Amino acid sequence: MFQIWNSKTYQDSMDRISNKFKIQNILLGYSYSNRYKNYSINYPVPLSLVRFNVVEGWNIYFQPDFTKTDSTSKYWIVRPLINYGFSDKKWKTSALISRRYSPEMLGEFSVEFGRKYDQYDENLPILLKSNTWSSLFYKLNYIRLYDKRFVKLSYQMEIVNSLFVKTYAEIAERLPLEKKSDFSFFYTHRIYDENIPNYVVPDEIYTRHKTTTFSLELRWTPGQTYSSYPNLRIRNVGKYPVFRLYQKTGIPFDKNIKAYYTAGLSIEKSRVNLARYGYFSYYAEVAGSIINRPYYFQDYLHPLGNEWVIPDGNRPDMFYLLPYYSYSTDRYFSAFHFKHHFNGFIMDKIPLLKRTSLKTVFSANYIYNPKEKHYFETGIGIENIIIGQIPAGSIEYFWSWSSYLPNDRGFIIKLLQVITN
């Protein structure tokens, strides 16, 4: 039977069935596979090919990927990107080539090169599809882009059990961009903000420049255990928090601008059990400039803000009412995030609600930097919301304060990843 399953005739027949284009591929994307030769080509969702932002206007964003796997689960990925803006009338092309050479130890190296419009925060806090929606229907363009022409080499691996390293080196020419479109379906009386992340920062930091960047990150998970299988290692996090130490060095080509060195440390624990009182999680981080301050805004330290009712993702270091880039700094910041899940401790005491799946959750987030000073937000809400038989997510109401003064408030709806995708 095993020989039949692995024969070319059988696998080709299976491919003919799975490779047929179906109506759901319009919403889910299309994948072409060749099981016998161990490769696949994935095409993005057709509806996501056309996007919008104020820099490019309507634009085509096409990013397929080619994956070649061998019998030991090692693989190659080639991911080209073709992007054209109808307002800026510019073609941007780039490519990522990645090799997973050690599946057990997560060993991978990659090279990326070309030209693309990138976000000022390299962690990409804003999804392109979300920005398209907010721009076209509310005339709110949150994304901030610059033109990057670059070559980037990356490497990652778990060098020993519980110690993971990730590093990259990049040479880039970075150019500022201006808004080219004022289009929106609604709220046409509004005026889009300029394509500048922070209005109080001097214009000089947005000028055209070249730079070399080196980054190193170490992640230590003490007490981690694992189970080994052929070409696979399943990891089990222990009772201790995860420590992450990271640093970045930038060397501008302009000899009048000094090289900088920034570093940071974060501590994260995703679950601390309190028996019938539920469980809590926390994330603490401190980061700053060690030798000189970064000159260009791309190299600043960027805490993760949010301006959506439905945030992009649910990262442990996110602030839910903090505007994007408002606490970006070239000096230092410290932050703390806390979330307590009460499970049934509260809801089980309410007669009409104890038979439901609803649970109570409390959140608190704090950040400080020497310029904007203190920011604090807290929220309370319900989670484990189920619609029909489908887990949907949670809803919370947040309040925020800046330097001890009331700032903003509002609902935050967190959808499960399966829904947002």
Residue pairs with C-beta under 8 A, 6 or more apart in sequence:
4 10
5 11
8 36
11 35
11 36
12 35
12 36
14 35
15 33
15 34
15 35
15 36
18 33
19 32
19 33
21 30
25 46
26 45
26 46
26 47
27 45
27 47
28 45
29 42
29 43
29 44
29 45
29 46
30 42
30 43
31 40
31 41
31 42
31 43
32 40
32 41
32 43
33 39
33 40
33 41
34 40
38 68
38 69
38 70
38 71
39 66
39 67
39 68
39 69
40 66
40 67
41 64
41 65
41 66
41 67
42 64
42 65
42 67
43 64
44 62
44 63
44 64
48 61
48 129
49 60
49 61
49 62
50 58
50 59
50 60
50 61
51 58
51 59
51 60
51 61
51 128
51 129
51 131
51 132
52 58
52 59
52 131
52 132
52 135
52 136
52 181
52 183
53 59
53 128
53 131
53 132
53 135
53 141
53 143
53 145
53 181
54 135
54 141
54 179
54 180
54 181
54 182
54 192
54 195
55 85
55 87
55 88
55 117
55 145
55 177
55 178
55 179
55 180
55 181
55 195
56 83
56 85
56 86
56 87
56 88
56 90
56 117
56 180
56 181
57 85
57 86
57 87
57 88
57 180
57 181
57 183
58 85
58 86
58 87
58 181
58 183
59 83
59 84
59 85
59 86
59 87
60 82
60 83
60 84
61 81
61 82
61 83
61 128
62 81
62 82
62 83
63 79
63 80
63 81
63 82
64 79
64 80
65 77
65 78
65 79
66 76
66 77
66 78
66 79
67 75
67 76
67 77
68 75
68 76
69 75
72 103
72 231
73 100
73 103
73 231
73 232
74 99
74 100
74 101
74 102
74 103
74 231
75 99
75 100
76 97
76 98
76 99
76 100
77 96
77 97
77 98
77 99
77 100
78 95
78 96
78 97
78 98
79 95
79 96
79 97
79 98
80 93
80 94
80 95
80 96
81 92
81 93
81 94
81 95
81 96
81 114
81 116
82 91
82 92
82 93
83 91
83 92
83 93
83 116
83 117
84 90
84 91
84 92
85 92
85 180
87 180
87 181
88 177
88 180
92 114
92 115
92 116
92 117
92 147
93 114
93 115
94 112
94 113
94 114
94 115
94 116
95 112
95 113
95 114
96 110
96 111
96 112
97 110
97 111
97 112
98 108
98 109
98 110
99 108
99 109
99 110
100 107
100 108
101 107
101 108
101 109
102 108
102 157
103 231
103 232
103 233
104 228
104 231
104 232
104 233
105 157
105 158
105 159
105 233
106 156
106 157
106 158
106 164
107 156
107 157
107 158
108 154
108 155
108 156
108 157
109 153
109 154
109 155
109 156
110 153
110 154
110 155
111 151
111 152
111 153
111 154
112 150
112 151
112 152
112 154
113 150
113 151
113 152
114 149
114 150
115 147
115 148
115 149
115 150
116 148
117 145
117 146
117 147
117 148
117 177
118 145
118 146
118 148
119 125
119 126
119 143
119 144
119 145
120 144
120 145
120 146
120 197
120 297
120 298
120 302
120 325
121 302
121 304
121 324
121 325
121 328
122 298
123 302
123 304
125 302
125 304
125 305
125 306
125 312
125 324
126 142
126 143
126 312
126 324
127 312
128 143
130 308
130 312
131 141
131 142
131 143
134 140
134 141
134 142
134 308
135 141
135 184
135 192
136 183
136 184
136 185
137 184
137 185
137 186
138 184
138 186
138 187
139 184
139 186
139 187
139 188
139 190
139 192
140 190
140 307
141 179
141 192
141 193
142 307
142 308
142 324
144 195
144 196
144 197
144 324
144 325
145 177
145 195
146 174
146 175
146 176
146 177
146 206
146 298
147 174
147 175
147 176
147 177
148 172
148 173
148 174
148 175
149 172
149 173
149 175
150 170
150 171
150 172
150 173
151 170
151 171
151 172
152 168
152 169
152 170
152 171
152 172
153 168
153 169
153 170
154 166
154 167
154 168
155 165
155 166
155 167
155 168
156 164
156 165
156 166
156 167
157 164
157 165
158 164
158 165
159 165
161 224
161 226
162 220
162 221
162 222
162 223
162 224
163 218
163 219
163 220
163 221
164 218
164 219
164 220
164 221
165 216
165 217
165 218
165 219
166 216
166 217
166 219
167 214
167 215
167 216
167 217
168 213
168 214
168 215
169 212
169 213
169 214
169 215
170 212
170 213
171 210
171 211
171 212
172 210
172 211
172 212
172 213
173 208
173 209
173 210
174 208
174 209
174 210
174 211
174 296
174 298
175 208
176 195
176 206
176 207
176 208
177 195
178 194
178 195
179 192
179 194
179 195
182 191
182 192
184 190
196 206
197 297
197 324
197 325
197 328
198 297
198 325
198 326
198 328
201 297
205 295
205 296
205 297
206 296
206 297
209 252
209 253
209 254
209 296
210 252
210 253
210 254
211 250
211 251
211 252
211 253
211 296
211 299
212 250
212 251
212 253
213 248
213 249
213 250
213 251
213 299
214 248
214 249
214 250
214 251
215 246
215 247
215 248
215 249
216 246
216 247
216 248
217 244
217 245
217 246
217 247
218 244
218 245
218 246
219 242
219 243
219 244
220 242
220 243
220 244
220 245
221 235
221 237
221 238
221 240
221 242
221 243
222 238
222 240
222 243
223 237
223 238
223 239
223 240
224 235
224 236
224 237
224 238
225 235
225 236
225 238
226 233
226 234
226 235
226 236
227 233
227 234
227 236
237 270
240 269
241 267
241 268
241 269
242 267
242 268
242 269
243 265
243 266
243 267
244 265
244 266
244 267
244 268
245 263
245 264
245 265
246 263
246 264
246 265
246 266
246 287
247 261
247 262
247 263
247 264
247 290
248 261
248 262
248 263
248 299
249 259
249 260
249 261
250 259
250 260
250 294
250 296
250 299
251 259
252 258
252 259
252 295
252 296
257 295
258 292
258 295
259 291
259 292
260 289
260 291
260 292
260 293
260 294
260 295
260 299
261 289
261 290
261 291
261 292
262 287
262 288
262 289
262 290
262 294
262 299
262 301
263 287
263 288
263 290
264 285
264 286
264 287
264 288
264 301
265 285
265 286
265 287
266 283
266 284
266 285
266 317
267 282
267 283
267 284
267 285
268 281
268 282
268 283
268 284
268 316
269 281
269 282
269 283
270 281
270 316
271 279
271 281
272 279
272 280
272 281
272 282
273 279
274 280
276 343
276 345
277 342
277 345
278 340
278 341
278 342
278 343
278 345
278 359
279 340
279 341
279 343
280 338
280 339
280 340
280 341
281 316
281 338
281 339
281 341
282 336
282 337
282 338
282 339
283 316
283 317
283 335
283 336
283 337
284 335
284 336
284 337
285 317
285 333
285 334
285 335
285 336
286 332
286 333
286 334
286 335
287 301
287 332
287 333
288 301
288 331
288 332
288 333
289 330
289 331
289 332
293 330
293 331
294 300
294 330
295 330
297 328
299 330
300 328
300 329
300 330
301 328
301 329
301 330
301 332
301 333
302 325
302 328
303 317
303 319
303 322
303 327
303 328
303 333
303 335
303 367
304 315
304 317
304 318
304 319
305 318
305 319
305 322
305 323
305 324
305 325
305 326
305 327
306 312
306 318
306 319
306 320
306 321
306 322
306 324
306 412
307 323
307 324
309 410
309 411
309 412
309 413
310 412
310 413
310 414
310 415
310 420
311 318
311 320
311 412
311 414
313 417
314 414
314 417
316 337
317 335
317 337
318 337
318 365
319 327
319 365
319 367
319 375
319 377
320 363
320 365
320 377
320 379
320 396
320 398
320 412
321 377
321 398
321 400
321 407
321 408
321 409
321 410
321 412
322 367
322 375
322 377
322 400
326 372
327 333
327 367
327 369
327 372
327 375
329 369
329 370
329 371
331 369
331 370
331 371
332 369
332 370
333 367
333 368
333 369
334 367
334 368
334 369
335 365
335 366
335 367
335 368
336 365
336 366
336 367
337 363
337 364
337 365
337 366
338 363
338 364
338 365
339 361
339 362
339 363
339 364
340 361
340 362
340 363
341 359
341 360
341 361
341 383
342 359
342 360
342 361
342 362
343 359
344 354
344 359
345 360
346 360
347 353
347 354
347 356
347 358
347 359
347 360
348 354
357 384
357 385
357 386
358 382
358 383
358 384
358 385
359 382
359 383
359 384
360 380
360 381
360 382
360 383
361 380
361 381
361 382
361 383
361 394
361 396
362 378
362 379
362 380
363 377
363 378
363 379
363 380
363 396
363 398
364 376
364 377
364 378
364 379
365 376
365 377
365 378
366 374
366 375
366 376
366 377
367 374
367 375
368 374
368 375
372 402
372 403
373 402
373 403
374 401
374 402
374 403
374 404
375 400
375 401
375 402
375 403
375 407
376 400
376 401
377 398
377 399
377 400
377 401
378 398
378 399
379 396
379 397
379 398
379 399
379 412
380 396
380 397
381 394
381 395
381 396
381 397
381 412
382 394
382 395
382 396
383 393
383 394
383 414
384 391
384 394
385 391
385 392
385 393
385 394
385 395
386 392
390 419
391 416
392 415
392 416
392 419
393 413
393 414
393 415
393 416
393 419
394 413
394 414
395 411
395 412
395 413
395 414
396 411
396 412
396 414
397 409
397 410
397 411
397 412
398 409
398 410
398 411
398 412
399 406
399 408
399 409
400 406
400 407
400 408
400 409
401 407
